[in-house]
Amino acid sequence: GVRPLDRPPRFAAGDRVRTRIASPPGHTRLPRYGAGRLGIVRELRSSCVFPDSNAHFRGEHPQHLYNVRFEGSELWGADAEPATAVHLDLFEPYLDPA
């Protein structure tokens, strides 16, 4: 659920980001096909319970949640259908500036 957060978001709409490459044991909301890819932040959604920690009983650790747009070719290369894009809702710890 939505939780207040006392720090400003790291990213804003229009920022280019790269997703981190990580294979943590257990739960994550970063799909493997999206790891290490370049995208553009479309909007800040809210600050929410971070499922990666909450699912393992390590606390809620709220994080900013962003909608990020990825070109199909960034995710699947030349095999992507032309003009395809995918939007993923991703938590701030998954993202680095591009």
RAGI-V591492 format. One record per backbone hydrogen bond with DSSP energy under -0.5 kcal/mol. NH is the residue of the N-H (numbers start at 1). CO is the residue of the C=O. If there is no record, write none. Layout:
NH:CO
NH:CO
This chain:
3:47
14:41
15:12
17:39
18:96
19:37
20:94
22:20
31:29
34:31
35:32
37:34
39:17
40:69
41:15
42:67
43:67
45:43
45:65
46:65
48:63
49:1
50:60
51:49
53:50
54:50
55:51
56:53
57:54
58:53
63:48
65:46
66:90
67:43
68:66
68:88
69:40
70:86
72:84
74:71
75:71
76:72
77:73
79:76
80:77
84:81
86:70
88:68
90:66
90:88
92:64
94:91
95:92
96:18
98:16
